[in-house]
Amino acid sequence: MLIRPGPRDILRLGAATALLPAPAIAEAWPAKPIRIVVTYPPGGLTDVYARAYGDYVSQKVGQPVVVENKAGAAGAIGAEIVKGAPADGYTLMFTNSTTMMQNKVLFKKLPYDPDKDFALVAWFNTGHLPTAVNKDVPAKTVAEFAAWAKDRKVSLATYGAGSYAHVVAETLNRHYGLKMEAVHYRGEALMWQDVASGAVQSASGSYAAMLPSLQSGAVRVIAVPTMVRMKKLPEVPTFYEQGLHEKAFQVRGWVGCAAPAGTPDEVVQKLSDLMVEGGRTERVQKINETFGIDEAARDRAYFKKVIDDEGPVWLDVIRGLNIEPQ
């Protein structure tokens, strides 16, 4: 005989489930599909990483991983969605340093708190962002470029106000006492086209987006940021090697994976471990090769260290741009 539970039985069962300790809930994870919210449009590195690492997680845990792009407001739209999701390990966010750090300065008010609303899962380096000049600019170093630009009207392209490229433009102006104009684009594609054509004289951006112009000889790389040379461009010295020791040339851009604050620690740790494992796969290594990225995923402890160590530097650098918050 089939005995159906009555209303009181269902209530007692629900109450008992609610009283389960977090480890017991975590042990059952995952029991349904996992959603990844990407805070930027399809096609960019944030989206590419979300799909590659998401597929790896799906293979390992035996549940579908669904990627949703919720772009807009420099990542704030997607971040608000993830903030409001249940903290049960079934919603993740792939975003970048702008959403988690720079937005604190770029916006008067955010619909999320980058420091309190998320549990950090994993960190992904987005690689060096080289600075290049048009082929007709007679410069192979930053100092030569600055000397050439001193008595000319020179424009430096950026892929958005407050972006790393914007930081480079303004920091070079301060370092050399120049008045080069920062020209803001919506993304990198048109930006590199204009550098290649000579409409603007210089830009900083991703290796992958720059590559067609570099391969055609239309642009020349004169410097790379951080303290270590880029494996794809081993002959190009860093800004630091060229005597520019400002922190602006040492900070790194990145993609990060996070979950809503309060997600069980055991689930966050398992996801962190899976992301690090996924970074060793052939698929991810091919992506990193394409984008000129020299390291794969790092765990949540490393992610926190980046936020703690580099976050204040980023904020100081962005404040120095004197951008009026939106």
N, C-alpha and C positions, 0 to 999 in steps of 0.2 A: 504494500500500500504506500502511495506517495503522500507524505505529510507536508503540507504547505505551511510555512511559518506565518503566524499571525502578526498583526501590527505591533504588539508588545514585544514579540521575538525580534522583529526587525530593529526596533528602537534599542533593545538591549544589545544587539549585535553591533549597531552603529556606535553606541557608547563605549563598548569594549574596544573597538577599533581605534576610536579617538584617544583612548588611554594607552595605546601601544607606545613604547619608548621609541625615540628616533632611530636607534639601530635596527629595530625590528622592521620599521618602515623601509629603511635603507636596504635591508636584505632582500626585499621584494622588488626593488628597482632593478631594471625597468620592466614594467608590465604592460606598457603601451607605447605608441610612437612618441618620439622626441622631436620637438620643434626648435629650429634654430632661426632666430630673427637676425637678419643682416641689416645693419643700419644705413647701408649705402646701396646704390643700384647694382644690377647684375653686370658682370664683366670685369670689375675691378678686382684688385688683389684680395680685399676683404671678402668678397663674394666667392672668389676662386678657392680661397682657404676654407671657408665655411663648407663648401660642397665636398672638397677633398677629405678634410678631417671628419666631416659628418658621415661620409660614406664609410670611412674606416670604423668609426664608432658603431654604425649600424651593423657592419659585418661581425664585429666582436660581441655585441650584446644581443643580436638576434631580433632587433626591433627596427622598424623604419625610422629614418631621420628625415624630416621634411624641412626644407629651407624656404624661408619667406623673406623677401626684400621689402623693408619698410623704410624707405629713404626720405630724407628731408631734414631741414633745420640742423645741418651739420651733425646728424646722428641723433638728435634729440627726440625725434618722433619714435624711432625704434626703441631707444632707451626707455622712454616712458612706458611703452608697451611691455617690455620685459620687467620693469620695476613693478608693474601691476599684476604680473602673472603669479600663479601659485608657486610657492617655494618648495617644489616637490621633485626637482631634478628633470622635469619634462619640458622646460623652456630654457634655452640658452641664447646668449647674444654674442654675435661677432661684430666688433666695432673697431675703432682705432683711437689713437692718442688724442685726436681732436675732440671726440665725444667725451672721453674720460678726463682730459686735462685742460686743453686750450679753451673749451667752451666756458670754463669758469670765469674767464676774462672776456670772452667775446660776446657773452650774453648778460644782460642785467639780471635776468631771472630764468632759471631752468626748471622744467617740470620733473626733474629728478635730481638726486644728490649723488654725484659720481663717487663720493667717499663712503656713503652709508647704504646705498640702495642695492649694491651688488656684491656677490661673492666671487672673488677672482678665481678663474679656472686654469688658464694657460696663456702664455705670451708668445707672440710670433714676430720675429724681426722682419721688417719690410725692406731691409737692405739699405745700402748707401743711396743717397740722392745726389748724384754728381752735378757739378756746375759746369756748363759748357758755353762756348761762344760760337758765333757764326764763323764760318771758314775764312771770311775776308777780314776778320779782326786779327791784326798782327800780334797775337799774344799766345804764349804757351804756358804762362804762369799767371797767378792772381796778381802779382805785382806788376807784370807787364800789361795786363788788362787795365789795372787801375791807372797806370801812367798814360795809357792811350786814351782812357775815358776822361781824363782830368779837364781837358779843354774842349770837350765835345758834348753834344746832346746825346745821351745814351739811355736806352731803355732796357730794363731787365724784366722778363716775363715771369709771372707767378701763376700757380693754378688755384689761387684764391687768397683773399685777404686773410691774414693770420696764419697762412700756410708756412711750411718750412722755407719754401722759395722766397716768400715775402721777408722772412727773418734774414735770409742770406743777403738779399738786396739792401735792406736797411743797415745791417751790420757792416757790410762792405762800405757803405756810404760813411758811417761813423768812423770806421777804422782809417780810411784814407782821406777823409774830408771831402768826399765827392757829393754830387747832387744827382745821381742817376735816378731815373723815374721807374717806380715799380708799376708794371702794367698787369692788371689782374684778369685772368681768363677763367672760364668755367670748365676746369679739367685740363688735361695735358695734351690731348690730341692737336687742337688748333694752336696751342702754345708752341709746340715743337715745330709745327709747320711754319709758323711765323719766324722762329729763330732760324730755321733752315733757309728761308727765303731772304732773310736779312731785314724783315720788317721790324724786328727787335734784335738786339745784339747779343743777348745772353739769357739763360734760364737755368733753374735747378729743378730736377725732377727724377722720376724713376728711370732706371736703366732700360727696362723693357719698353717704355714709351719713347725713350730717346733713340733706341737702337736703330730703327730705319734711317734716321737722319745721320747717325754716327757711321753706319755702314756705307752710306752714299757719299760720305766725305763732306756733308753740308755743315756739320758742326764739329767742334774740337773740345774735348774735355780738359779743363784746366785744374780741377781740384775735386777731391771727395771729402765728405765730412767724417766725423768720429776720429779715433786715434789710430785706426788700423787701415791700411790700404785695402782696396777692393780686389778680390781675386780675379774678376773679369777685366780689371784695368790696372794691373800690377805696376805699370810704368807711371801712373798718375799719382803724384804725392798728395797727402792730405793737406787740409788747410793748416793744421798744426805744424806740419813739417815746413810749411811755407811762412811760418812766423805769425800766423793768426791764431792766438791762443784763447780767444773769447769762447765762453761756454756755448754760445749759439752754434758753433761749428762742431760741438762734441755731442750734443743730444741726438737721440735716435727716434726715428718714427717706428711705429709698430701697429700690429693688429692684436687685439685681445679677445679672449673668450671669457664670458662671465655668466653667472646665474643670478636669479633674484636673491637678495639677502635673506638669510634664514634657511636656505637649502641645506639639507642634512650634510654634515661634514664628510661622512663616509661616501656620499654620492659625489660631492665635489672632488674628493681625493681620487675616486675611481675615474671620473671624467678627466682629471688632470693627468693621471697616469696613461689613459688611453690616448690623449692628445700627444703626449711625448712619444709614445709608441708609433703613432701615426706619422710623426715627423721622420721616421726611419724608412717609411715605405718608398717604393720606387716612384709612385705617382707624385708624392710630395717632393721628393728630391728632384724630379724633372721640372716641377713648377719653380722650385728655388733656382734651378739652373737657368730657366728661361728669364726669370726676373732678376738674376744676378744677386741672389741672396745667399749669404755664406753660412747661415746656421738655421736649424729647424726649431721646432717647438721647445719651449722651456716650461717648467712646471709652475704651479701657483705660487710657491715660495719665491721664485725668481721674479714673477710678475709683481708681487708686492714690493720686492726690493727696487724694481724699476720705478714703480709709482712713488715710493718713499724717497729715493735718491735723485731721480731725474725730474719728478713732477715740479718741485719748487723752481728748478732751473728753467723749465719750460714756461712757467707762469711769469717769472721775471722777464724772460726774453719777449714774450707776447705783450706784456705791459709796456715794455720799452718801445713798441711800435706805435703807441698812442692811438690805437684804434678805438673809435667811439662804440661802446657796447650796444648791441641791438636790443 
